[in-house]
Amino acid sequence: MSDSSTPPGLTPASASQRRAKPERKPPTLRDSHLVKLFAGKSEKAKSFTVHRHFVTYYTPVLKAAFESNFIEGQTQEYRFDDFFNHNTIMLLGEWFYTQNLNLDNIQEDGNSVEEDLIQHQTPKEEKLVEENPAQGQVPKEENSAEENVVQHQAPKEQKLVEEGLVQDKVPKDEPSAADKVIMHQIQILVELWVLAEHLLIPKLQNQVMNQLQKVCSETRMMAIHQCCFIYENTAAGSVLRRWIVSDIAFLIDESVIRDYSKQYPHEMLVDVFILLASSFPERVEQGDEQDMEEFIVPEDEGEQKENK
């Protein structure tokens, strides 16, 4: 006896078929509608023009904004928070088209070399540049850092350097130019991960995380200088928090811990302690005997000094 509720020749659709959504077509350049993404809320903020179809395809947040009746929908412009570097917004715009992260396109800062020189000139130097633009260069100091170190060396130290018995190294109070480039790349990637989380783009978050790990592994650098930013802009249990905490707990050098001790957020230190405690399950329980040998102060140390 056939089921009277089902017409002949038809089979009931499965639950998955009934809930299936129409497949979204990937964005194309046929839609020439453009939108602007601003790296900040000020009038001087840099803007990046991208095709709206690409933006709205990958992020539901910007899709809702540009298709709304709010200011973003009316102007077709979206302004991100001021703390995002313009390179972060640039990488985001490029990713909408390519789904790749090209760190070579990251600029060291927002100004060209010529603009930087002008900004760092004294009024006297600036006047000379205006009279003769071709000479718009910042004069070098009389002595380089290496020459200053040699001049301040004691004769014995200088002789050892000349004989090649010790290396003549300039104290590294600041990161080298190459290190600054890597630190800037790490900063941009961290910002991009946070931005991708806000825009609900998990695919971009995962790509950024893999790129972060690659940069840090290849350069043997860590994202310590981004600890505060990470903890100020992510929630408890965040993947990005877990990543930086794992690095600090197991990979960081003792000297680095001391050098950056004042920069660690309290909440991050708690996470480090929790991770370390959970990573060593074989702990001494209350009431168990503990080997106290390593905590004993030598009692004959004073007597030995007196005998000497």
Secondary structure, DSSP 4 states (H G I P E B T S, - for coil): ---TTS-TT--PPPHHHHHPPPPPPPP-TT---EEEEESSSSTT--EEEEEHHHHHHH-HHHHHHHTSSSHHHHHTEEE--TTS-HHHHHHHHHHHHHS---GGG--SSSS-HHHHHHHT--HHHHHHHHH-GGG--PPPPSS-HHHHHHHTS-HHHHHHHHTTSS------SS--HHHHHHHHHHHHHHHHHHHHHHTT-HHHHHHHHHHHHHHHHHHT---GGGHHHHHHSS-TT-HHHHHHHHHHHHT--HHHHHHTGGGS-HHHHHHHHHHHHHH----PPTTS----GGGPPPTTHHHHHHH-
